[in-house]
């Protein structure tokens, strides 16, 4: 089953348009939270894993730590979107599998 058009449009925009972060990094983070695969820079690993598995635990300290590591607010916004979108897609696809539909 293809993604709903609005969701596919969001994925395409995030992964194919220039931004404050490298496209390759956004793609890697989305893939990591979607499938568990993909390389994640060490400085982002804990943040990415939190968004993938325990998004309710992300807090101001996480963002402060990443800002201190050199990330701007625009970069953090894009990286958070990539991680959250990947995690959402993982859950969407799991739901389709539970219904017996192929994602």
N, C-alpha and C positions, 0 to 999 in steps of 0.2 A: 504494500500500500504506500503510495507516495505521501509525502508530508503535505499538510494543508498549504495552500498557496501563500498565505500570509506568513506562515512559519518558514517555508522555503525561502521566501523573500528576505526574511530576517537573517537566516543562515548565510545566504548569498551576500548580503550587504556586509555582514561582519567579516566574512572570510575573503572577500574579493575587492574591497574598497580600501584605499589608503587611509591611514589613521596615525595616531600617536605611537603605535607599536607596530612591529614588523608583522606582516601577514603570516609568515611562517610560525611565529610564536603563538598568535591567536589560533591558528589551525592546530598546533600541537596541544594547546591547552584544551580546546574543544574536544579533540580526539581522546585525550587522557581522561577527561571526565565522562565522555560518552562510552568508551570501550575499555578504559584502563591501559591503553597503549599510548605510545608517544613519549618523547623526551621532554622533561620539564626541568628548567634550570633549578639548581639547588635552592636558590633564594626564594623561589616561588612554590616549592614542593609542599610545604605545610599548608599554605594558603589554598592551593589547588585541591589537596586532599580534603580539607575542611569543607570546601564548597561541594565537592563530589559526594561526600558521605554524611557530613554534619553541618549543613549550611547555617543552621540556627546558632552555631558556636562562633561564627565570624564576628569579630568585634573591632572597636576602634584601635586597639593595640595591634591587631594584625595590619591594619592600614598604616599606622604610625611606623611600624617596623619596616614595611615596604617603602614608605616615603624616605625613611632614613637610609635605605639601600639605594636610593636614587630614582625611584619611580615617581612620576608626576601624577596628579589627580586624573588627568586625561588618560594616561596609560593604565592606571588602576581601574578606571571605569571600563575601558575596552577589555582588559584582562578578566575582570569580574564577569562581564557579559559573556565572554567566550566560555569561561568555566561553567557559568550557570546555564547557558544554552546547551552545552554538552551534557550536563547532568540531567536537564529536562528532557533532552532527546533520548537519553538512556532509559529514563522512566517511561516515556511515551512508547518506545519500542518494546519495553518489557510488558507494558499493558497490552500492546497488540499481540505479542506472543501468547499471553495468557488467554486472549480471546480466540486464539488459533489463527490469527492473521499474520502474514509475513510482512515485516517492516521493510 
